[in-house]
Amino acid sequence: MSHKRIGLFYQLLKVMVPASFFYYYRKLKIITQKKIPKRTPIIFVSNHQNTLIDPFVIGIFSYRQTGFLARASVFKNPVVAKFLRSLKISPVYRPRDGADSHLKNDEVFKACFELLSENRSFTMFPEGSHDRTRHLRLFKKGFARIALGAVEESNYNLKVKIFPAGLNYTDHLYQGGDLLVIFGNPIEVSDYIELYKQNQAKAVNELKKEVYNRIKELIIHIEDMEHYDMIDSLREIYRPEMLKKLKLKRNKLLNDFKADKKTIEIIETYTETYKDKTHILDNKIKEYKISLKQLKLKEKVFVKANNFFTVIIKSLLLIILCPVFAYSLINSILPYLFIRNFIKNKIKDDHFFSAFKSAIGMFLFPIFYFLITTPVIIIFDFKIGVLFNMSLFVTASLALFIRLLFRTTILQWNYLFVKYTKSDSFLNLIAKRSEIIRMMDEIVETNTANK
């Protein structure tokens, strides 16, 4: 891993990435349980759900000039490899990467030791690959070996800390989702040194286990993979009820996180205790989701204000904002189509969609806006050109809001239509949802009584 000073490109990203996140995410919340020191050797360890977005998030919001380690297979393409290295991302090799993989890793580990000895930091994703499942997969032990090895290399004088981080995305593919980032309390590697001197393998495994358990607390983690779909659906369906029971306000990312964690904890206790009854709840969830799909509805429609007055107000607001959307569309259609076609034709793995949309968009849109501003400055004057350029960014932000508002309003109109026509399908849907909430109330009450 290169430990040269962070270059201009990286510094530029530290400005542009947060700006692009402002456009990409509807809500963004960063929580740091303990202040991250500036001049301390740190290894950030995180779950890995969203390809290149994850290192961007850790690198920017840790407020450290941090490098990254990633699996060597993503460096096969020379262009991609050059881009990754410009972001201070270095390869970690696995046995499948060749007979000399351990020798290459020795070089990487040595570079990491040097970084830590200079009181710098880097990030590792020990799951080894990305995955959108809300389940923390088993860790590789590389980060623990590096942390303990660096302390040993310094003759046990280096005070290395491991900061666990949890990344929680509501939508990994499209704009308009939410992102909650939680940096947990640091783990002192020195606490494992005595054990390391006696038994290196045991110390590595114990440190790996502690970090794993810490990160599980910082993310939405579903342990029961057998009933994963059921539990993932229930945490969303039952969230409003759980927020009430926990006396938490709605529309807060951290509160939603706490409610979801509690719901998952209770359901997993239930599935473990009442294995013979779990299939009943599972079947009801499956039937409910089929009904939702048939009526072209989504669960979120039940937690928003769904009356004619509210939807009419939203519709009128859309009409008023139509010129703003048209203005932004005219001035942004070319870069938008370029990114869309690039993603469609070049990116086969949809896990990378959001990463490339964000990465390309953060450069392409400002460049394009600058190009179309230039003739305005030439034809009119500099002040008008500046105002025009500012209008492009402001209306682009409004256009994203309008698009989300349009989708929500259409969904709510559809809800009102099926509700007031009182179709059998809709009445059946409501009955299924009420039955699921009733069953969950009983499960929660039983769980509470048993404690």
C-alpha positions as CSV (number, residue, x, y, z in Angstrom):
1,M,0.0,0.0,0.0
2,S,1.4,3.3,-1.0
3,H,2.0,5.6,2.0
4,K,2.8,8.8,0.0
5,R,1.0,12.0,0.9
6,I,-2.6,12.0,-0.3
7,G,-2.7,13.5,-3.8
8,L,-4.8,16.3,-5.3
9,F,-7.3,13.8,-6.8
10,Y,-8.0,12.3,-3.4
11,Q,-8.4,15.8,-1.9
12,L,-10.8,16.7,-4.7
13,L,-12.9,13.7,-3.9
14,K,-13.2,14.7,-0.2
15,V,-15.1,17.8,-1.5
16,M,-17.0,16.2,-4.3
17,V,-18.2,13.0,-2.7
18,P,-20.2,14.6,0.1
19,A,-21.7,17.0,-2.5
20,S,-22.7,14.0,-4.7
21,F,-24.2,12.3,-1.6
22,F,-26.4,15.3,-1.1
23,Y,-27.9,14.6,-4.5
24,Y,-27.9,10.8,-4.2
25,Y,-29.3,10.1,-0.7
26,R,-32.6,11.4,0.6
27,K,-31.3,11.3,4.2
28,L,-27.7,10.9,5.4
29,K,-26.8,10.5,9.1
30,I,-23.3,10.0,10.5
31,I,-23.0,8.9,14.1
32,T,-19.6,8.8,15.9
33,Q,-19.9,7.1,19.3
34,K,-16.4,8.4,20.3
35,K,-14.3,11.1,18.6
36,I,-11.9,9.7,16.0
37,P,-8.4,11.0,16.9
38,K,-6.4,12.7,14.1
39,R,-2.9,11.5,15.1
40,T,-3.4,7.9,16.1
41,P,-2.7,4.6,14.1
42,I,-6.2,3.4,13.2
43,I,-7.6,0.5,11.2
44,F,-11.3,1.1,10.2
45,V,-13.1,-2.2,9.9
46,S,-16.6,-2.2,8.3
47,N,-19.3,-4.3,6.7
48,H,-19.3,-4.3,2.9
49,Q,-22.6,-3.8,1.2
50,N,-22.2,-1.3,-1.6
51,T,-18.9,-1.8,-3.6
52,L,-17.0,1.4,-4.1
53,I,-19.5,3.5,-2.2
54,D,-18.3,1.9,1.1
55,P,-14.7,3.1,0.9
56,F,-15.9,6.6,-0.1
57,V,-18.2,6.7,2.9
58,I,-15.5,5.6,5.4
59,G,-12.8,7.7,3.8
60,I,-14.8,10.9,3.8
61,F,-16.8,10.7,7.1
62,S,-14.0,9.4,9.3
63,Y,-12.2,12.7,8.6
64,R,-8.9,10.8,8.2
65,Q,-6.7,10.5,5.1
66,T,-7.3,6.8,4.9
67,G,-6.2,4.2,2.4
68,F,-8.0,0.9,1.7
69,L,-7.4,-2.7,1.1
70,A,-9.6,-4.7,-1.4
71,R,-9.5,-8.2,-2.9
72,A,-7.0,-8.5,-5.8
73,S,-9.5,-9.8,-8.3
74,V,-10.9,-6.3,-8.9
75,F,-7.5,-5.1,-10.0
76,K,-7.4,-7.3,-13.2
77,N,-8.5,-4.5,-15.5
78,P,-5.5,-2.1,-15.9
79,V,-7.8,1.0,-16.2
80,V,-9.8,0.0,-13.1
81,A,-6.6,-0.8,-11.2
82,K,-5.1,2.6,-11.9
83,F,-8.3,4.3,-10.8
84,L,-8.4,2.2,-7.6
85,R,-4.8,3.0,-6.7
86,S,-5.5,6.7,-7.2
87,L,-8.0,6.3,-4.4
88,K,-5.4,4.7,-2.2
89,I,-6.9,1.3,-2.6
90,S,-4.4,-1.6,-2.6
91,P,-4.9,-5.3,-3.4
92,V,-5.0,-8.1,-0.9
93,Y,-4.3,-11.6,-2.3
94,R,-6.0,-14.9,-1.6
95,P,-4.7,-18.4,-2.4
96,R,-6.8,-18.5,-5.5
97,D,-5.0,-15.5,-6.8
98,G,-1.8,-17.5,-7.4
99,A,1.0,-19.4,-5.9
100,D,2.9,-16.3,-4.8
101,S,-0.1,-14.6,-3.2
102,H,1.3,-14.9,0.3
103,L,4.5,-13.2,-0.8
104,K,2.5,-10.3,-2.3
105,N,0.5,-10.1,0.9
106,D,3.7,-9.9,2.9
107,E,4.5,-6.7,1.0
108,V,1.1,-5.3,1.6
109,F,1.3,-6.1,5.3
110,K,4.7,-4.4,5.5
111,A,3.3,-1.3,3.9
112,C,0.4,-1.3,6.4
113,F,2.9,-1.6,9.3
114,E,4.7,1.5,8.0
115,L,1.4,3.4,7.7
116,L,0.4,2.6,11.2
117,S,3.9,3.5,12.5
118,E,3.4,6.9,11.0
119,N,0.1,7.3,13.0
120,R,-1.9,7.0,9.8
121,S,-5.0,4.9,9.0
122,F,-6.5,2.6,6.5
123,T,-9.8,0.7,6.0
124,M,-10.5,-3.0,5.6
125,F,-13.7,-4.9,4.7
126,P,-13.0,-8.4,6.2
127,E,-16.1,-10.0,4.7
128,G,-13.9,-10.3,1.6
129,S,-16.6,-9.2,-0.9
130,H,-19.7,-7.0,-1.1
131,D,-23.2,-8.3,-0.6
132,R,-26.6,-6.4,-0.2
133,T,-27.9,-9.0,2.3
134,R,-28.5,-7.5,5.7
135,H,-26.3,-10.2,7.3
136,L,-22.8,-9.8,8.4
137,R,-20.8,-12.6,6.9
138,L,-17.9,-14.4,8.5
139,F,-14.7,-12.3,8.7
140,K,-11.3,-13.0,7.2
141,K,-8.5,-12.6,9.7
142,G,-6.2,-10.3,7.7
143,F,-7.1,-7.1,9.6
144,A,-6.4,-8.8,13.0
145,R,-3.0,-10.1,11.8
146,I,-2.0,-6.7,10.5
147,A,-3.1,-4.9,13.7
148,L,-1.3,-7.3,16.1
149,G,1.7,-7.7,13.7
150,A,2.2,-3.9,13.6
151,V,2.3,-3.7,17.4
152,E,4.8,-6.6,17.5
153,E,6.9,-4.9,14.7
154,S,7.1,-1.8,16.9
155,N,8.4,-3.8,19.8
156,Y,5.0,-3.5,21.4
157,N,5.1,0.3,21.7
158,L,2.6,1.2,19.0
159,K,-0.9,2.0,20.3
160,V,-3.1,0.8,17.4
161,K,-6.8,1.2,17.6
162,I,-9.5,-0.5,15.5
163,F,-12.6,1.5,14.8
164,P,-15.6,-0.7,13.9
165,A,-18.0,1.0,11.4
166,G,-21.6,0.0,10.4
167,L,-23.0,1.0,7.0
168,N,-26.8,0.8,6.7
169,Y,-28.4,1.5,3.2
170,T,-32.1,1.5,2.6
171,D,-31.5,1.2,-1.2
172,H,-28.3,0.0,-2.7
173,L,-29.3,0.6,-6.4
174,Y,-31.2,3.9,-6.8
175,Q,-31.2,7.5,-5.8
176,G,-33.5,8.6,-3.0
177,G,-32.5,6.0,-0.4
178,D,-31.2,6.7,3.1
179,L,-27.8,6.0,4.5
180,L,-26.9,5.7,8.2
181,V,-23.3,5.4,9.2
182,I,-22.2,4.5,12.7
183,F,-18.6,4.6,13.9
184,G,-18.5,2.5,17.1
185,N,-16.2,2.8,20.1
186,P,-12.6,1.9,19.4
187,I,-11.0,-1.4,20.3
188,E,-7.5,-1.2,21.8
189,V,-5.3,-3.8,20.1
190,S,-2.9,-3.6,23.1
191,D,-5.6,-5.5,25.1
192,Y,-4.7,-8.6,23.1
193,I,-0.9,-8.3,23.3
194,E,-0.4,-10.6,26.3
195,L,-2.5,-13.3,24.7
196,Y,-0.7,-12.7,21.4
197,K,2.7,-13.4,23.1
198,Q,1.4,-16.7,24.3
199,N,-0.7,-17.8,21.4
200,Q,-0.7,-15.8,18.2
201,A,-3.5,-17.7,16.4
202,K,-5.8,-17.5,19.4
203,A,-5.2,-13.7,19.8
204,V,-6.0,-13.1,16.1
205,N,-9.2,-15.1,16.4
206,E,-10.3,-13.4,19.6
207,L,-9.7,-10.0,18.2
208,K,-11.5,-10.9,15.0
209,K,-14.5,-12.2,17.0
210,E,-14.7,-9.0,19.1
211,V,-14.7,-6.7,16.0
212,Y,-17.3,-8.9,14.3
213,N,-19.6,-8.7,17.3
214,R,-19.1,-5.0,17.6
215,I,-20.0,-4.4,14.0
216,K,-23.1,-6.6,14.3
217,E,-24.4,-4.1,16.8
218,L,-23.8,-1.2,14.4
219,I,-25.8,-2.6,11.4
220,I,-29.2,-4.2,10.6
221,H,-28.1,-7.8,11.0
222,I,-30.4,-10.8,10.4
223,E,-28.8,-13.9,11.9
224,D,-31.6,-16.3,10.9
225,M,-30.9,-16.8,7.2
226,E,-33.5,-19.6,6.9
227,H,-36.3,-17.0,7.6
228,Y,-34.4,-14.0,6.2
229,D,-37.1,-12.7,3.8
230,M,-39.8,-13.0,6.5
231,I,-37.7,-11.1,9.1
232,D,-36.6,-8.5,6.6
233,S,-40.2,-7.8,5.6
234,L,-41.5,-7.8,9.2
235,R,-39.0,-5.2,10.4
236,E,-40.5,-2.8,7.8
237,I,-44.1,-3.7,8.3
238,Y,-43.9,-3.6,12.1
239,R,-41.6,-0.5,12.3
240,P,-44.4,2.1,13.1
241,E,-45.7,-0.1,15.9
242,M,-42.3,-0.8,17.3
243,L,-41.5,3.0,17.3
244,K,-44.6,3.5,19.4
245,K,-43.7,0.8,21.8
246,L,-40.2,2.2,22.2
247,K,-41.6,5.8,22.4
248,L,-39.4,6.9,19.5
249,K,-40.2,9.6,17.0
250,R,-40.9,8.7,13.4
251,N,-38.9,9.8,10.4
252,K,-35.5,9.6,12.2
253,L,-32.9,7.2,10.7
254,L,-31.4,6.3,14.1
255,N,-34.9,5.7,15.6
256,D,-35.8,3.5,12.7
257,F,-32.5,1.6,13.2
258,K,-33.3,1.0,16.9
259,A,-36.8,-0.2,16.1
260,D,-35.7,-2.5,13.4
261,K,-33.0,-4.0,15.7
262,K,-35.5,-4.6,18.4
263,T,-38.0,-6.2,16.0
264,I,-35.4,-8.5,14.6
265,E,-34.2,-9.5,18.0
266,I,-37.8,-10.4,19.1
267,I,-38.6,-12.3,15.9
268,E,-35.4,-14.4,16.0
269,T,-36.1,-15.3,19.5
270,Y,-39.6,-16.4,18.4
271,T,-38.4,-18.4,15.4
272,E,-35.9,-20.2,17.7
273,T,-38.4,-20.9,20.5
274,Y,-41.5,-21.7,18.3
275,K,-40.0,-23.4,15.3
276,D,-43.3,-25.3,14.7
277,K,-45.3,-22.1,14.4
278,T,-42.9,-20.0,12.4
279,H,-44.2,-21.3,9.1
280,I,-47.6,-19.8,9.8
281,L,-46.2,-16.3,10.0
282,D,-43.9,-16.9,7.1
283,N,-46.8,-18.0,4.8
284,K,-48.8,-14.9,5.8
285,I,-45.9,-12.6,4.9
286,K,-45.6,-14.4,1.5
287,E,-49.3,-14.0,0.8
288,Y,-49.3,-10.4,1.8
289,K,-46.3,-9.5,-0.5
290,I,-48.0,-11.2,-3.4
291,S,-51.1,-9.1,-2.8
292,L,-49.0,-5.9,-2.6
293,K,-47.4,-6.7,-5.9
294,Q,-50.8,-7.5,-7.6
295,L,-52.2,-4.1,-6.5
296,K,-48.9,-2.3,-7.4
297,L,-48.5,-1.0,-3.9
298,K,-45.6,-0.8,-1.5
299,E,-45.4,-1.1,2.2
300,K,-44.4,2.5,2.7
301,V,-47.8,3.7,1.5
302,F,-49.3,2.6,4.8
303,V,-47.1,4.8,6.9
304,K,-47.7,8.1,5.1
305,A,-50.7,10.4,5.2
306,N,-53.1,9.0,2.6
307,N,-56.0,11.2,2.3
308,F,-57.4,13.1,-0.7
309,F,-56.4,16.5,0.7
310,T,-52.7,15.6,1.2
311,V,-52.5,13.9,-2.2
312,I,-54.2,16.8,-4.0
313,I,-51.8,19.3,-2.3
314,K,-48.9,17.1,-3.5
315,S,-50.3,17.0,-7.0
316,L,-50.7,20.7,-7.1
317,L,-47.2,21.2,-6.0
318,L,-46.0,18.9,-8.8
319,I,-47.9,21.0,-11.3
320,I,-46.3,24.2,-9.9
321,L,-42.8,22.6,-10.0
322,C,-43.2,21.2,-13.5
323,P,-41.3,24.1,-15.2
324,V,-38.5,23.6,-12.7
325,F,-38.2,19.9,-13.6
326,A,-38.4,20.7,-17.3
327,Y,-35.7,23.3,-17.0
328,S,-33.4,20.9,-15.2
329,L,-34.2,18.1,-17.6
330,I,-33.3,20.2,-20.7
331,N,-30.0,21.2,-19.1
332,S,-29.1,17.7,-17.7
333,I,-30.5,15.2,-20.2
334,L,-27.2,14.6,-22.1
335,P,-25.1,13.6,-19.1
336,Y,-28.0,11.7,-17.6
337,L,-28.4,9.6,-20.8
338,F,-24.7,9.0,-21.0
339,I,-24.6,7.6,-17.5
340,R,-27.7,5.6,-18.0
341,N,-26.4,4.0,-21.3
342,F,-22.9,3.4,-19.8
343,I,-24.4,1.6,-16.8
344,K,-26.7,-0.4,-19.1
345,N,-24.0,-1.5,-21.6
346,K,-20.9,-1.6,-19.5
347,I,-21.8,-2.6,-16.0
348,K,-23.1,-6.2,-15.8
349,D,-23.1,-6.5,-12.0
350,D,-25.9,-4.4,-10.6
351,H,-24.0,-4.2,-7.3
352,F,-21.9,-1.6,-9.0
353,F,-24.8,0.6,-10.3
354,S,-24.9,3.1,-7.5
355,A,-21.1,3.3,-7.3
356,F,-20.7,4.2,-11.0
357,K,-23.7,6.5,-11.0
358,S,-22.3,8.5,-8.1
359,A,-18.6,8.3,-9.3
360,I,-19.4,9.4,-12.9
361,G,-22.1,11.9,-12.0
362,M,-19.9,13.8,-9.5
363,F,-17.5,14.7,-12.3
364,L,-19.7,14.6,-15.5
365,F,-22.5,17.0,-14.3
366,P,-20.2,19.8,-13.1
367,I,-18.1,19.6,-16.2
368,F,-21.1,19.6,-18.5
369,Y,-22.7,22.5,-16.5
370,F,-19.4,24.5,-16.9
371,L,-19.4,23.8,-20.7
372,I,-22.9,25.1,-21.2
373,T,-22.3,28.1,-18.9
374,T,-19.4,29.3,-21.0
375,P,-21.5,30.5,-24.0
376,V,-23.9,32.2,-21.6
377,I,-20.9,34.2,-20.2
378,I,-19.7,35.0,-23.7
379,I,-23.1,36.1,-25.0
380,F,-24.3,38.0,-21.9
381,D,-21.9,38.7,-19.0
382,F,-20.1,37.0,-16.2
383,K,-22.7,37.7,-13.5
384,I,-25.5,36.2,-15.6
385,G,-23.3,33.2,-16.3
386,V,-22.7,32.6,-12.6
387,L,-26.4,32.9,-11.8
388,F,-27.2,30.5,-14.7
389,N,-24.6,28.0,-13.4
390,M,-25.9,28.2,-9.9
391,S,-29.5,27.6,-11.2
392,L,-28.3,24.4,-12.8
393,F,-27.2,22.9,-9.5
394,V,-30.2,24.2,-7.5
395,T,-32.8,22.9,-10.1
396,A,-30.9,19.6,-10.3
397,S,-31.5,19.1,-6.6
398,L,-35.1,20.2,-6.9
399,A,-35.6,17.8,-9.9
400,L,-34.5,14.9,-7.7
401,F,-37.0,16.0,-5.1
402,I,-39.8,16.3,-7.7
403,R,-39.1,12.9,-9.1
404,L,-39.3,11.3,-5.7
405,L,-42.5,13.3,-5.0
406,F,-44.0,12.2,-8.3
407,R,-43.4,8.5,-7.5
408,T,-44.8,8.9,-4.0
409,T,-47.9,10.8,-5.2
410,I,-48.6,8.2,-8.0
411,L,-48.4,5.4,-5.4
412,Q,-50.7,7.3,-3.0
413,W,-53.2,8.0,-5.8
414,N,-53.2,4.3,-6.6
415,Y,-53.7,3.5,-2.9
416,L,-56.7,5.9,-2.7
417,F,-58.2,4.5,-5.8
418,V,-58.2,0.8,-4.7
419,K,-59.2,1.9,-1.2
420,Y,-62.3,3.9,-2.2
421,T,-63.4,1.4,-4.8
422,K,-63.3,-1.1,-2.0
423,S,-62.2,-3.9,-4.2
424,D,-62.1,-7.4,-2.7
425,S,-58.3,-7.5,-3.4
426,F,-57.7,-4.4,-1.3
427,L,-59.9,-5.5,1.5
428,N,-58.1,-8.8,1.5
429,L,-54.8,-7.0,1.6
430,I,-55.8,-4.9,4.6
431,A,-57.0,-8.0,6.4
432,K,-53.7,-9.8,5.8
433,R,-51.7,-6.8,7.1
434,S,-53.9,-6.4,10.2
435,E,-53.5,-10.1,10.9
436,I,-49.7,-9.9,10.6
437,I,-49.6,-6.9,13.0
438,R,-51.9,-8.7,15.4
439,M,-49.6,-11.7,15.4
440,M,-46.6,-9.5,15.9
441,D,-48.3,-7.8,18.9
442,E,-48.8,-11.1,20.5
443,I,-45.1,-12.1,19.8
444,V,-43.9,-8.9,21.3
445,E,-46.1,-9.2,24.4
446,T,-44.9,-12.8,24.9
447,N,-41.3,-11.8,24.6
448,T,-41.8,-9.0,27.1
449,A,-43.6,-11.3,29.6
450,N,-40.8,-13.8,29.4
451,K,-38.2,-11.3,30.5
